[in-house]
Amino acid sequence: MRMCHTIAEVRAVRPGLGSLGLVPTMGFLHEGHLSLVRAAKASCSAVAVTIFVNPTQFGPSDDLARYPRDEAGDLRLLEAEGVDLVFLPSPQAIYPPGFVSRVEIGPLASVLEGAVRPGHFSGVATVVLKLFNILQPEAAWFGQKDAQQCAVIRRLVRDFDMPVRVMIGETVRDADGLALSSRNAYLSPAERDAAAVLYRALRAARLAVDRGERDGGRLRQVMRAVIAEEPAAALNYASVADPESMAERDTVEPGDLALLAVRIGRTRLLDNLRLL
Ligand code: PAF
């Protein structure tokens, strides 16, 4: 497994790698990331993983300083998966002095997560554009858990005519349905139990759809009611939205998502489920 810390090092090894699958991450890897690595390995001749806690996607009240990190553990996991290249740049390598450009994604980036975290998706799109330019992957894998991020990346690739296939991996869940996330590491044991309420609420919305409910407002209410039953949970938003524009739906259409952001103690968790 090759490790690169600078763009020049990546440029030197990239020609020898052939068709490259990329899995961009912020590290503290779990099974969700590893499932993306395995999917990339199955369809490309080489796989690269980036580990970079991207400062431009964190707002002033976000958790950049306390974001969990475990570089040695991550490298062990990636070695065991047979990853070919790991790119671990410093913030200065990605944002050298004088760097000023930003990608703006438009209305999609200012609803839901974008409304709560202004500038977040601009930071995500900017770093992903840079990582695609540096590593020149044929395809890149992202997790469905961050559904709005997936929509942002699809928009980025379409709008800038980038020759990269955007691949989305299914959300990997614990036995009680909690979606795997690096941020789960912040949860105390009691909070960890309480966090299963997100999936219960999403399932309740899907069950309602299975029984014939199509009204977006009533489905949002179904999710709100389940979250309200868990004293440790504070709802941030419950949404029924189009998976590309993330616009709220009055009436559910095929492909639409139920999306939740819920605070459990100090930790803000996201999850989503396809409704129809
Ligand atoms: O999902 C993440 O881990 C990050 O947002 C990403 C895509 C690696 C960009 O920093």
Residues whose N, C-alpha, C, O or C-beta is under 5 A from the ligand:
A	BS01	PAF	P24 T25 M26 F52 N54 V124 V127
